Amino acid sequence: MVFSVESLWRAGGTFLYLFGELLLLFIGISFLVAMLQIYISKEKIQRVLTTPRQSLNSIFGALLGAVTPFCSCSTVPILVGLIKSRAPFSGIVSFLLTSPILNPAIIALFLTFFGLKATLIYTISTFIFAVLAGLILDRLGFEKEVKRVSIKGGQQDEVVWEKLQGTFGQKNLTAVKYAFKDAFSLFRGVLVFLLIGAGIGAFIYEFVPTELLSKFAGANNIWAVPLAALVGIPMYIRTETMIPIAGILIGKGVGYGTMIALIIGGAGASIPEISLLSSIFKKKMLIAFVLCILFVAIATGYVFNIIM
């Protein structure tokens, strides 16, 4: 690792490039997501999942989780509403699993930094896993491991299509205004994370030896994937920050599977999310949830190492 004026200049250029790319992607994706959430309200999700459809419930739950990228603070109230309205348990579990690890923002970032093949592998693997996990946990009777819960305190008014007033054009214009406002508000909230992510990425790209990363975290190290999944689970990883860093690490020799395992583990079962879910699930269901995330992180990681 050699620090010089030239290397620092190159690192600064990499930082600006990464941050500019993240800036455009994040605001654009956040705007589209905000528009999507206006048209697909939480009430619509609840209505879909509370209609009995037998084994199809898990598929519908996974689909709704994948197209509605709510954060943990939004997902948990939806989860409580679904439980209280006696939605099928398989659909609830599948919704919970896909919401943090598979959504439009993640897919867009995957396409940008990893390409179409990696995006398809990731999307298909995580979706199938969520569907199967919902069906299996339902069949094993884990519905009994849910506490009697209720949502305390008032909730903020949600901007949804049904509540907007005016003509069709006026309602769409209002939706666009709300979406832009929400996108920039969200951007301000994660600006520090994006700066840190771009900074770490630039530092790794310029100063961390490729041989070192390839040796300890390359595709040939069979223990790198499970270790990354275990390390990721207690971490609080913002996917928007981690994926650009992962792209650089892969370019430096880290295995695809290692990075995917780290991303899924951190995004799927972070400590803040587990803390929130502990108010809904009993210990046995919490353990099952963490094990599910660990399994899909490791399985998807090995699939990536084999195919990529």
C-alpha positions as a Markdown table, in Angstrom:
| # | Residue | x | y | z |
|---|---|---|---|---|
| 1 | Met | 0.0 | 0.0 | 0.0 |
| 2 | Val | 1.7 | 3.2 | -1.2 |
| 3 | Phe | 0.3 | 6.7 | -0.6 |
| 4 | Ser | 1.5 | 9.3 | -3.1 |
| 5 | Val | 0.0 | 12.4 | -4.6 |
| 6 | Glu | -0.7 | 10.5 | -7.8 |
| 7 | Ser | -2.5 | 7.6 | -6.0 |
| 8 | Leu | -4.5 | 9.9 | -3.8 |
| 9 | Trp | -5.5 | 11.8 | -7.0 |
| 10 | Arg | -6.7 | 8.6 | -8.6 |
| 11 | Ala | -8.6 | 7.6 | -5.5 |
| 12 | Gly | -10.3 | 11.0 | -5.4 |
| 13 | Gly | -11.3 | 10.5 | -9.1 |
| 14 | Thr | -12.7 | 7.1 | -8.3 |
| 15 | Phe | -14.6 | 8.5 | -5.3 |
| 16 | Leu | -16.2 | 11.2 | -7.4 |
| 17 | Tyr | -17.2 | 8.7 | -10.1 |
| 18 | Leu | -18.7 | 6.3 | -7.6 |
| 19 | Phe | -20.5 | 9.0 | -5.7 |
| 20 | Gly | -21.9 | 10.6 | -8.9 |
| 21 | Glu | -23.1 | 7.2 | -10.1 |
| 22 | Leu | -24.7 | 6.4 | -6.7 |
| 23 | Leu | -26.3 | 9.9 | -6.6 |
| 24 | Leu | -28.1 | 9.5 | -9.9 |
| 25 | Leu | -29.1 | 5.9 | -9.3 |
| 26 | Phe | -30.3 | 6.5 | -5.8 |
| 27 | Ile | -32.5 | 9.5 | -6.6 |
| 28 | Gly | -33.9 | 7.9 | -9.8 |
| 29 | Ile | -34.6 | 4.5 | -8.1 |
| 30 | Ser | -36.1 | 6.2 | -5.0 |
| 31 | Phe | -38.4 | 8.3 | -7.2 |
| 32 | Leu | -39.7 | 5.2 | -9.0 |
| 33 | Val | -40.1 | 3.3 | -5.7 |
| 34 | Ala | -42.0 | 6.2 | -4.2 |
| 35 | Met | -44.3 | 6.3 | -7.2 |
| 36 | Leu | -44.8 | 2.5 | -6.9 |
| 37 | Gln | -45.8 | 2.8 | -3.2 |
| 38 | Ile | -48.4 | 5.5 | -4.1 |
| 39 | Tyr | -50.1 | 3.1 | -6.5 |
| 40 | Ile | -49.6 | 0.0 | -4.4 |
| 41 | Ser | -50.7 | 0.9 | -0.9 |
| 42 | Lys | -50.2 | -1.1 | 2.3 |
| 43 | Glu | -54.0 | -1.7 | 2.3 |
| 44 | Lys | -53.8 | -3.3 | -1.2 |
| 45 | Ile | -51.1 | -5.6 | 0.0 |
| 46 | Gln | -53.2 | -6.7 | 2.9 |
| 47 | Arg | -56.3 | -7.3 | 0.8 |
| 48 | Val | -54.3 | -9.5 | -1.6 |
| 49 | Leu | -52.7 | -11.6 | 1.1 |
| 50 | Thr | -55.8 | -12.0 | 3.1 |
| 51 | Thr | -57.7 | -13.7 | 0.3 |
| 52 | Pro | -57.2 | -17.5 | 0.6 |
| 53 | Arg | -55.4 | -19.0 | -2.3 |
| 54 | Gln | -53.8 | -22.1 | -0.8 |
| 55 | Ser | -50.3 | -22.7 | -2.0 |
| 56 | Leu | -50.4 | -19.6 | -4.2 |
| 57 | Asn | -50.3 | -17.4 | -1.1 |
| 58 | Ser | -46.5 | -17.9 | -0.8 |
| 59 | Ile | -46.0 | -16.8 | -4.4 |
| 60 | Phe | -48.2 | -13.7 | -4.0 |
| 61 | Gly | -46.4 | -12.9 | -0.8 |
| 62 | Ala | -43.0 | -13.1 | -2.4 |
| 63 | Leu | -44.1 | -11.0 | -5.4 |
| 64 | Leu | -45.6 | -8.3 | -3.2 |
| 65 | Gly | -42.5 | -8.2 | -1.0 |
| 66 | Ala | -40.3 | -7.9 | -4.1 |
| 67 | Val | -42.2 | -4.9 | -5.6 |
| 68 | Thr | -42.7 | -3.0 | -2.4 |
| 69 | Pro | -39.3 | -2.1 | -0.9 |
| 70 | Phe | -40.5 | -0.9 | 2.5 |
| 71 | Cys | -37.9 | -0.4 | 5.2 |
| 72 | Ser | -38.1 | -2.4 | 8.5 |
| 73 | Cys | -40.1 | 0.4 | 10.2 |
| 74 | Ser | -42.8 | 0.1 | 7.5 |
| 75 | Thr | -42.6 | -3.7 | 7.0 |
| 76 | Val | -43.3 | -4.5 | 10.6 |
| 77 | Pro | -46.6 | -2.6 | 10.9 |
| 78 | Ile | -47.7 | -4.2 | 7.6 |
| 79 | Leu | -46.7 | -7.6 | 9.1 |
| 80 | Val | -48.8 | -6.9 | 12.2 |
| 81 | Gly | -51.8 | -5.9 | 10.1 |
| 82 | Leu | -51.5 | -9.1 | 8.0 |
| 83 | Ile | -51.3 | -11.3 | 11.2 |
| 84 | Lys | -54.2 | -9.6 | 12.8 |
| 85 | Ser | -56.3 | -10.0 | 9.7 |
| 86 | Arg | -55.5 | -13.7 | 9.7 |
| 87 | Ala | -53.6 | -13.7 | 6.3 |
| 88 | Pro | -52.2 | -17.1 | 5.4 |
| 89 | Phe | -48.9 | -17.6 | 7.2 |
| 90 | Ser | -47.0 | -18.8 | 4.1 |
| 91 | Gly | -47.7 | -15.5 | 2.3 |
| 92 | Ile | -46.7 | -13.5 | 5.4 |
| 93 | Val | -43.3 | -15.3 | 5.7 |
| 94 | Ser | -42.6 | -15.0 | 1.9 |
| 95 | Phe | -43.4 | -11.3 | 2.0 |
| 96 | Leu | -41.2 | -10.7 | 5.0 |
| 97 | Leu | -38.2 | -12.5 | 3.4 |
| 98 | Thr | -38.3 | -10.8 | 0.0 |
| 99 | Ser | -39.0 | -7.3 | 1.2 |
| 100 | Pro | -35.4 | -6.6 | 2.4 |
| 101 | Ile | -33.4 | -8.7 | 0.0 |
| 102 | Leu | -35.3 | -8.4 | -3.3 |
| 103 | Asn | -36.8 | -5.1 | -4.5 |
| 104 | Pro | -36.5 | -2.7 | -7.4 |
| 105 | Ala | -33.7 | -0.7 | -5.9 |
| 106 | Ile | -31.5 | -3.9 | -5.4 |
| 107 | Ile | -32.3 | -5.2 | -8.9 |
| 108 | Ala | -31.4 | -1.8 | -10.5 |
| 109 | Leu | -28.1 | -1.7 | -8.6 |
| 110 | Phe | -27.3 | -5.3 | -9.5 |
| 111 | Leu | -27.9 | -4.5 | -13.2 |
| 112 | Thr | -25.7 | -1.5 | -13.1 |
| 113 | Phe | -22.7 | -3.0 | -11.2 |
| 114 | Phe | -22.9 | -6.8 | -12.0 |
| 115 | Gly | -24.8 | -7.2 | -15.2 |
| 116 | Leu | -27.9 | -9.1 | -16.4 |
| 117 | Lys | -26.7 | -12.6 | -15.7 |
| 118 | Ala | -25.8 | -11.9 | -12.0 |
| 119 | Thr | -29.1 | -10.1 | -11.6 |
| 120 | Leu | -31.2 | -12.9 | -13.0 |
| 121 | Ile | -29.4 | -15.5 | -10.8 |
| 122 | Tyr | -29.9 | -13.4 | -7.7 |
| 123 | Thr | -33.5 | -12.6 | -8.4 |
| 124 | Ile | -34.5 | -16.2 | -9.2 |
| 125 | Ser | -32.6 | -17.7 | -6.3 |
| 126 | Thr | -34.0 | -15.4 | -3.6 |
| 127 | Phe | -37.5 | -15.5 | -5.0 |
| 128 | Ile | -37.7 | -19.3 | -5.1 |
| 129 | Phe | -36.1 | -19.4 | -1.6 |
| 130 | Ala | -38.7 | -17.1 | -0.2 |
| 131 | Val | -41.6 | -19.1 | -1.7 |
| 132 | Leu | -40.3 | -22.4 | -0.4 |
| 133 | Ala | -39.5 | -21.0 | 3.1 |
| 134 | Gly | -43.0 | -19.7 | 3.4 |
| 135 | Leu | -44.5 | -23.0 | 2.5 |
| 136 | Ile | -42.2 | -25.1 | 4.6 |
| 137 | Leu | -42.5 | -23.0 | 7.8 |
| 138 | Asp | -46.3 | -23.0 | 7.3 |
| 139 | Arg | -46.3 | -26.8 | 6.9 |
| 140 | Leu | -44.2 | -27.2 | 10.1 |
| 141 | Gly | -46.6 | -25.2 | 12.1 |
| 142 | Phe | -44.6 | -22.1 | 12.9 |
| 143 | Glu | -47.7 | -20.0 | 12.8 |
| 144 | Lys | -48.0 | -20.9 | 16.5 |
| 145 | Glu | -44.8 | -19.0 | 17.1 |
| 146 | Val | -46.4 | -15.6 | 16.5 |
| 147 | Lys | -47.2 | -13.4 | 19.5 |
| 148 | Arg | -50.4 | -11.5 | 20.0 |
| 149 | Val | -49.4 | -8.1 | 18.7 |
| 150 | Ser | -50.9 | -4.7 | 18.1 |
| 151 | Ile | -49.7 | -1.5 | 16.6 |
| 152 | Lys | -49.3 | 1.2 | 19.3 |
| 153 | Gly | -49.4 | 4.9 | 18.6 |
| 154 | Gly | -50.7 | 6.8 | 15.7 |
| 155 | Gln | -49.5 | 6.4 | 12.1 |
| 156 | Gln | -48.7 | 9.0 | 9.6 |
| 157 | Asp | -51.1 | 9.6 | 6.8 |
| 158 | Glu | -50.0 | 7.6 | 3.8 |
| 159 | Val | -50.0 | 9.2 | 0.3 |
| 160 | Val | -51.9 | 6.7 | -1.8 |
| 161 | Trp | -53.7 | 7.0 | -5.2 |
| 162 | Glu | -57.1 | 6.5 | -3.7 |
| 163 | Lys | -56.7 | 9.5 | -1.4 |
| 164 | Leu | -55.5 | 11.9 | -4.1 |
| 165 | Gln | -58.1 | 14.4 | -5.5 |
| 166 | Gly | -58.6 | 16.0 | -8.9 |
| 167 | Thr | -58.6 | 14.8 | -12.4 |
| 168 | Phe | -56.5 | 11.8 | -13.6 |
| 169 | Gly | -53.8 | 14.2 | -14.8 |
| 170 | Gln | -53.9 | 16.3 | -11.6 |
| 171 | Lys | -53.6 | 13.1 | -9.4 |
| 172 | Asn | -50.6 | 11.9 | -11.4 |
| 173 | Leu | -48.9 | 15.3 | -11.1 |
| 174 | Thr | -49.5 | 15.3 | -7.4 |
| 175 | Ala | -48.1 | 11.8 | -7.2 |
| 176 | Val | -44.9 | 12.9 | -9.1 |
| 177 | Lys | -44.5 | 15.9 | -6.7 |
| 178 | Tyr | -44.8 | 13.6 | -3.6 |
| 179 | Ala | -42.5 | 11.0 | -5.1 |
| 180 | Phe | -39.7 | 13.6 | -5.9 |
| 181 | Lys | -40.1 | 15.0 | -2.4 |
| 182 | Asp | -39.9 | 11.6 | -0.8 |
| 183 | Ala | -36.9 | 10.7 | -3.0 |
| 184 | Phe | -34.9 | 13.7 | -2.0 |
| 185 | Ser | -35.9 | 13.3 | 1.7 |
| 186 | Leu | -34.7 | 9.7 | 1.6 |
| 187 | Phe | -31.5 | 10.8 | -0.2 |
| 188 | Arg | -30.7 | 13.3 | 2.6 |
| 189 | Gly | -31.2 | 10.6 | 5.1 |
| 190 | Val | -28.7 | 8.2 | 3.5 |
| 191 | Leu | -26.2 | 10.8 | 2.1 |
| 192 | Val | -23.6 | 10.0 | 4.8 |
| 193 | Phe | -23.9 | 6.2 | 4.0 |
| 194 | Leu | -23.4 | 6.9 | 0.3 |
| 195 | Leu | -20.4 | 9.1 | 1.0 |
| 196 | Ile | -18.9 | 6.4 | 3.2 |
| 197 | Gly | -19.6 | 3.7 | 0.6 |
| 198 | Ala | -18.0 | 5.7 | -2.2 |
| 199 | Gly | -15.0 | 6.5 | 0.0 |
| 200 | Ile | -14.5 | 2.9 | 1.1 |
| 201 | Gly | -14.8 | 1.7 | -2.5 |
| 202 | Ala | -12.3 | 4.3 | -3.8 |
| 203 | Phe | -9.8 | 3.3 | -1.0 |
| 204 | Ile | -10.1 | -0.4 | -1.7 |
| 205 | Tyr | -9.8 | 0.1 | -5.5 |
| 206 | Glu | -6.6 | 2.1 | -5.2 |
| 207 | Phe | -4.8 | 0.8 | -2.1 |
| 208 | Val | -5.8 | -2.8 | -1.2 |
| 209 | Pro | -3.7 | -5.4 | -3.0 |
| 210 | Thr | -5.7 | -7.7 | -5.3 |
| 211 | Glu | -3.6 | -10.7 | -4.3 |
| 212 | Leu | -4.6 | -10.4 | -0.7 |
| 213 | Leu | -8.3 | -10.2 | -1.3 |
| 214 | Ser | -8.2 | -13.0 | -3.9 |
| 215 | Lys | -6.3 | -15.3 | -1.4 |
| 216 | Phe | -8.7 | -14.9 | 1.5 |
| 217 | Ala | -12.0 | -14.2 | -0.1 |
| 218 | Gly | -11.7 | -15.6 | -3.6 |
| 219 | Ala | -14.0 | -18.2 | -5.2 |
| 220 | Asn | -11.4 | -20.9 | -4.5 |
| 221 | Asn | -11.7 | -20.5 | -0.7 |
| 222 | Ile | -14.7 | -22.7 | 0.1 |
| 223 | Trp | -15.1 | -21.2 | 3.6 |
| 224 | Ala | -15.3 | -17.6 | 2.4 |
| 225 | Val | -19.0 | -17.9 | 1.6 |
| 226 | Pro | -20.4 | -19.2 | 4.9 |
| 227 | Leu | -18.0 | -16.9 | 6.8 |
| 228 | Ala | -19.3 | -13.9 | 4.9 |
| 229 | Ala | -22.9 | -14.9 | 5.6 |
| 230 | Leu | -22.2 | -15.2 | 9.3 |
| 231 | Val | -20.4 | -11.9 | 9.4 |
| 232 | Gly | -23.1 | -10.2 | 7.4 |
| 233 | Ile | -26.0 | -11.2 | 9.7 |
| 234 | Pro | -25.1 | -9.1 | 12.8 |
| 235 | Met | -24.2 | -6.2 | 10.5 |
| 236 | Tyr | -26.5 | -3.4 | 9.5 |
| 237 | Ile | -25.8 | -3.2 | 5.8 |
| 238 | Arg | -27.5 | -0.6 | 3.6 |
| 239 | Thr | -27.7 | -2.4 | 0.2 |
| 240 | Glu | -27.4 | 0.9 | -1.7 |
| 241 | Thr | -24.0 | 1.4 | -0.1 |
| 242 | Met | -22.8 | -2.2 | -0.2 |
| 243 | Ile | -23.4 | -3.1 | -3.8 |
| 244 | Pro | -21.0 | -0.5 | -5.3 |
| 245 | Ile | -18.3 | -1.6 | -2.8 |
| 246 | Ala | -19.0 | -5.2 | -3.7 |
| 247 | Gly | -18.5 | -4.4 | -7.4 |
| 248 | Ile | -15.0 | -3.0 | -6.7 |
| 249 | Leu | -14.1 | -5.9 | -4.4 |
| 250 | Ile | -15.1 | -8.5 | -7.0 |
| 251 | Gly | -12.9 | -6.6 | -9.5 |
| 252 | Lys | -10.1 | -7.0 | -7.0 |
| 253 | Gly | -10.5 | -10.7 | -6.7 |
| 254 | Val | -13.1 | -11.4 | -4.1 |
| 255 | Gly | -15.5 | -14.1 | -5.2 |
| 256 | Tyr | -19.0 | -13.2 | -6.4 |
| 257 | Gly | -20.5 | -15.7 | -3.9 |
| 258 | Thr | -18.6 | -14.2 | -1.0 |
| 259 | Met | -20.0 | -10.7 | -1.6 |
| 260 | Ile | -23.5 | -12.0 | -2.3 |
| 261 | Ala | -23.5 | -13.9 | 0.9 |
| 262 | Leu | -22.4 | -10.8 | 2.8 |
| 263 | Ile | -25.1 | -8.6 | 1.2 |
| 264 | Ile | -28.0 | -11.1 | 1.8 |
| 265 | Gly | -26.9 | -11.8 | 5.4 |
| 266 | Gly | -26.6 | -8.1 | 6.3 |
| 267 | Ala | -29.7 | -6.9 | 4.4 |
| 268 | Gly | -31.9 | -9.8 | 5.4 |
| 269 | Ala | -31.3 | -10.2 | 9.1 |
| 270 | Ser | -29.7 | -7.1 | 10.5 |
| 271 | Ile | -29.8 | -6.5 | 14.3 |
| 272 | Pro | -32.4 | -3.6 | 14.0 |
| 273 | Glu | -34.7 | -5.8 | 12.0 |
| 274 | Ile | -34.3 | -8.7 | 14.5 |
| 275 | Ser | -35.1 | -6.3 | 17.3 |
| 276 | Leu | -38.3 | -5.2 | 15.7 |
| 277 | Leu | -39.3 | -8.8 | 14.8 |
| 278 | Ser | -38.8 | -9.9 | 18.4 |
| 279 | Ser | -41.9 | -8.0 | 19.3 |
| 280 | Ile | -43.9 | -10.1 | 16.9 |
| 281 | Phe | -42.3 | -13.6 | 16.8 |
| 282 | Lys | -41.4 | -16.0 | 19.6 |
| 283 | Lys | -37.8 | -17.1 | 20.0 |
| 284 | Lys | -38.3 | -20.3 | 17.9 |
| 285 | Met | -39.6 | -18.3 | 14.9 |
| 286 | Leu | -36.9 | -15.7 | 15.3 |
| 287 | Ile | -34.2 | -18.5 | 15.1 |
| 288 | Ala | -36.0 | -20.0 | 12.1 |
| 289 | Phe | -36.0 | -16.7 | 10.4 |
| 290 | Val | -32.3 | -16.1 | 10.9 |
| 291 | Leu | -31.5 | -19.6 | 9.8 |
| 292 | Cys | -33.5 | -19.1 | 6.7 |
| 293 | Ile | -31.5 | -16.0 | 5.8 |
| 294 | Leu | -28.3 | -17.7 | 6.6 |
| 295 | Phe | -29.2 | -20.7 | 4.4 |
| 296 | Val | -30.2 | -18.5 | 1.4 |
| 297 | Ala | -27.1 | -16.4 | 1.8 |
| 298 | Ile | -24.8 | -19.4 | 1.7 |
| 299 | Ala | -26.7 | -21.3 | -1.0 |
| 300 | Thr | -27.0 | -18.3 | -3.3 |
| 301 | Gly | -23.3 | -17.5 | -2.7 |
| 302 | Tyr | -22.2 | -21.0 | -3.8 |
| 303 | Val | -24.5 | -20.8 | -6.8 |
| 304 | Phe | -22.8 | -17.5 | -7.8 |
| 305 | Asn | -19.3 | -19.0 | -7.4 |
| 306 | Ile | -20.2 | -22.0 | -9.6 |
| 307 | Ile | -22.1 | -20.1 | -12.4 |
| 308 | Met | -20.2 | -16.9 | -12.5 |
